[in-house]
Amino acid sequence: MPFLAERDQQAVRKEFERIQGPVKLVVFSQELVAGELCQQNEQLMREVAALDDRISVEVLNRAI
C-alpha cells in the first residue's frame, strides 16, 4: 500500500520542479533493531524517488 496519496504525489512533483540536478536520498537502516519502521521508511523514500528520474535512493543497513 502506497504511503503517498495522489494529491501528495502531485505536491511533491511540484516541489521537485525546483531541483536543478540529481539528488540521492540516503536511508540509514537497522532492520534488526527497528525492522518494520525501517522498511516503511525505505518504502516511503523509494516512492518519493519514483516521482522524478533525478532522485535516487541508497539504503545503508548497519548490522549490529
LINPE-V449145 format. One record per residue. N is the residue number from 0. RES is the residue in three letters. SS is DSSP state (helix for helix, strand for strand, loop for the rest). PSI is psi in whole degrees, 0 to 359 (* if undefined). Layout:
n->(N | N)
res->(RES | RES)
ss->(SS | SS)
psi->(PSI | PSI)
This chain:
n->(0 | 1 | 2 | 3 | 4 | 5 | 6 | 7 | 8 | 9 | 10 | 11 | 12 | 13 | 14 | 15 | 16 | 17 | 18 | 19 | 20 | 21 | 22 | 23 | 24 | 25 | 26 | 27 | 28 | 29 | 30 | 31 | 32 | 33 | 34 | 35 | 36 | 37 | 38 | 39 | 40 | 41 | 42 | 43 | 44 | 45 | 46 | 47 | 48 | 49 | 50 | 51 | 52 | 53 | 54 | 55 | 56 | 57 | 58 | 59 | 60 | 61 | 62 | 63)
res->(MET | PRO | PHE | LEU | ALA | GLU | ARG | ASP | GLN | GLN | ALA | VAL | ARG | LYS | GLU | PHE | GLU | ARG | ILE | GLN | GLY | PRO | VAL | LYS | LEU | VAL | VAL | PHE | SER | GLN | GLU | LEU | VAL | ALA | GLY | GLU | LEU | CYS | GLN | GLN | ASN | GLU | GLN | LEU | MET | ARG | GLU | VAL | ALA | ALA | LEU | ASP | ASP | ARG | ILE | SER | VAL | GLU | VAL | LEU | ASN | ARG | ALA | ILE)
ss->(loop | loop | loop | loop | loop | helix | helix | helix | helix | helix | helix | helix | helix | helix | helix | helix | loop | loop | loop | loop | loop | loop | strand | strand | strand | strand | strand | strand | strand | loop | helix | helix | helix | helix | helix | helix | helix | helix | helix | helix | helix | helix | helix | helix | helix | helix | helix | helix | helix | loop | loop | loop | loop | loop | strand | strand | strand | strand | strand | strand | strand | loop | loop | loop)
psi->(127 | 150 | 324 | 124 | 164 | 317 | 327 | 320 | 317 | 319 | 320 | 316 | 320 | 316 | 325 | 344 | 337 | 347 | 133 | 354 | 185 | 148 | 133 | 124 | 120 | 121 | 121 | 127 | 145 | 81 | 330 | 333 | 311 | 58 | 299 | 319 | 317 | 321 | 319 | 318 | 316 | 317 | 316 | 315 | 324 | 323 | 316 | 314 | 328 | 347 | 345 | 133 | 342 | 353 | 131 | 164 | 135 | 127 | 124 | 116 | 106 | 119 | 146 | *)
